[in-house]
Amino acid sequence: MFLGNYKLIEGKMNERISFKELLIYLRNCKEKSAYLKFIDDITPLDFDPPLVMDYINSISNGNIPQGLVDEVETIYDENNYSFERVQLVDLIGCSNVEFDYPYIDECYQILNNVIKTKDIDDDTIKSIDDNLCYINDDEIVEIMEKIKESYKLYKKENSSLDELLNLIKNYYDEYHKIISDIFDEI
């Protein structure tokens, strides 16, 4: 009997600690991901700081406090938050959302522009880097890394721009096939 109760208490403690570790991670992590950027881009509500500790305590014990719900409702009313904010916040935790899609699309558009203009430069590579850190798809990351490497080699060896553009066109076609396959699955 005692062992059974102990296991139950230990399980509840593990749940509380796990939840609190997740809060610490979200508050302090320096990693980049499309999901974390999505959360970071949402302006936080102006909660009453002394109540936050009580809210976390209640939630870590499995309860959503009515005071929290009331405070959120009041803040929404005072700031005239739209239903759009509700929809954005509700996306947090949804496993069927492709948070990296805007960055996948942006890289695709960058490659498309390189092919159209027949031009690539350091700014293009920087734009790729700025988006690449938010993409989770290993195949896409690999293609973009190959393009960056090809560009470095092109600059280092002063090789032909036409050769580089042909190579990028091949990578672009491969990229197009991957994103077509990804979104055919959805």
C-alpha positions in Angstrom: 0.0 0.0 0.0 2.7 2.5 1.0 4.7 1.7 -2.2 1.6 2.3 -4.3 1.0 5.7 -2.8 4.7 6.6 -3.1 4.6 5.7 -6.8 1.6 8.0 -7.3 3.3 10.9 -5.5 6.5 10.3 -7.4 4.6 10.3 -10.7 2.8 13.6 -9.9 6.2 15.1 -8.9 7.7 13.9 -12.2 4.9 15.6 -14.1 5.3 18.9 -12.2 9.1 18.9 -12.7 8.7 18.0 -16.4 6.2 20.9 -16.9 8.5 23.3 -15.1 11.5 22.1 -17.1 9.6 22.9 -20.3 8.8 26.4 -19.0 12.5 26.9 -18.2 13.5 25.7 -21.7 10.9 28.0 -23.4 12.1 31.0 -21.4 15.8 30.5 -21.7 16.6 28.5 -24.9 18.8 30.1 -27.5 18.1 27.5 -30.2 16.4 28.6 -33.4 13.4 26.8 -34.8 10.4 27.9 -36.8 8.1 26.8 -33.9 10.0 28.8 -31.3 10.2 31.8 -33.6 6.4 31.6 -34.1 6.0 31.7 -30.3 8.5 34.5 -30.0 6.7 36.6 -32.6 3.5 36.7 -30.6 3.4 39.7 -28.3 3.0 38.4 -24.7 0.1 39.5 -22.6 0.9 41.9 -19.7 0.1 39.5 -16.8 0.1 40.6 -13.2 3.6 39.3 -12.2 2.8 38.3 -8.6 0.0 36.0 -9.9 2.1 34.2 -12.5 3.7 32.1 -9.8 0.3 31.0 -8.5 -0.8 30.2 -12.1 2.2 28.1 -12.7 1.7 26.3 -9.4 -1.9 25.5 -10.3 -1.2 24.4 -13.8 1.7 22.2 -12.7 -0.8 20.5 -10.4 -3.1 19.8 -13.3 -5.5 22.8 -12.8 -6.2 25.7 -15.1 -7.0 28.5 -12.5 -10.2 30.5 -13.2 -8.2 33.6 -12.2 -5.9 33.0 -15.2 -8.9 32.6 -17.5 -10.4 35.8 -16.1 -7.2 37.7 -16.4 -6.7 36.6 -20.0 -10.3 37.6 -20.9 -9.8 41.0 -19.2 -6.5 41.7 -21.0 -8.1 40.7 -24.4 -11.0 43.0 -23.7 -8.8 46.0 -22.6 -6.5 45.6 -25.6 -9.3 44.8 -28.2 -7.4 41.6 -29.3 -9.0 40.1 -32.4 -10.0 36.6 -33.1 -6.8 36.4 -35.2 -4.8 36.4 -32.0 -6.9 33.6 -30.6 -6.3 31.6 -33.7 -2.5 32.3 -33.6 -2.2 31.3 -29.9 -4.3 28.2 -30.5 -1.8 27.0 -33.1 0.8 26.5 -30.3 1.0 22.8 -29.6 -0.8 21.8 -32.9 1.3 19.0 -34.3 -0.3 19.3 -37.8 1.0 22.8 -38.5 4.1 23.2 -40.7 5.7 26.2 -38.9 8.7 26.1 -41.2 6.7 26.4 -44.4 7.2 30.2 -44.7 11.0 29.6 -44.6 10.8 26.7 -47.0 8.9 28.9 -49.4 11.2 31.8 -48.9 14.3 29.7 -49.8 12.4 28.3 -52.8 11.7 31.9 -53.9 15.3 32.8 -53.4 16.4 30.0 -55.7 13.7 30.9 -58.2 15.0 34.4 -58.3 18.6 33.2 -58.8 17.5 31.2 -61.8 15.4 34.1 -63.2 18.0 36.8 -62.8 21.0 34.5 -63.4 22.7 36.2 -60.5 23.8 35.1 -57.0 25.9 37.0 -54.5 26.8 37.1 -50.8 23.5 38.8 -50.0 21.7 35.8 -51.5 23.6 33.4 -49.4 22.9 35.5 -46.3 19.2 35.4 -47.1 19.4 31.6 -47.4 21.2 31.4 -44.1 18.6 33.7 -42.4 15.8 31.3 -43.4 17.7 28.0 -43.3 18.0 27.9 -39.5 14.2 27.7 -39.2 13.8 24.7 -41.6 13.4 21.2 -40.1 13.4 19.2 -43.3 16.8 17.4 -43.6 16.6 17.0 -47.4 15.9 20.7 -48.0 18.6 21.7 -45.5 21.1 19.4 -47.3 20.2 20.9 -50.7 20.6 24.5 -49.4 23.9 23.6 -47.8 25.2 22.1 -51.1 24.2 25.4 -52.8 26.1 27.4 -50.2 29.1 25.1 -50.7 28.9 25.4 -54.4 28.8 29.2 -54.1 31.9 29.2 -51.9 33.8 27.0 -54.3 32.7 29.3 -57.2 34.1 32.4 -55.4 37.2 30.6 -54.3 38.1 29.2 -57.7 36.7 32.0 -59.8 34.8 29.3 -61.8 32.1 29.9 -64.4 28.9 31.5 -63.3 27.0 29.4 -65.9 28.3 26.2 -64.3 27.2 27.4 -60.9 23.8 28.4 -62.2 23.3 25.0 -63.9 24.2 23.3 -60.6 21.7 25.6 -58.8 19.0 24.8 -61.3 19.5 21.1 -60.7 19.3 21.7 -56.9 16.2 23.9 -57.5 14.5 21.1 -59.4 15.3 18.6 -56.6 14.0 21.2 -54.1 10.8 21.6 -56.1 10.2 17.8 -56.1 10.7 17.6 -52.4 8.3 20.4 -51.5 5.7 19.0 -54.0 6.0 15.6 -52.3 5.7 17.2 -48.8 2.5 19.1 -49.7 1.0 16.2 -51.7 1.1 14.3 -48.3 -0.9 17.0 -46.5 
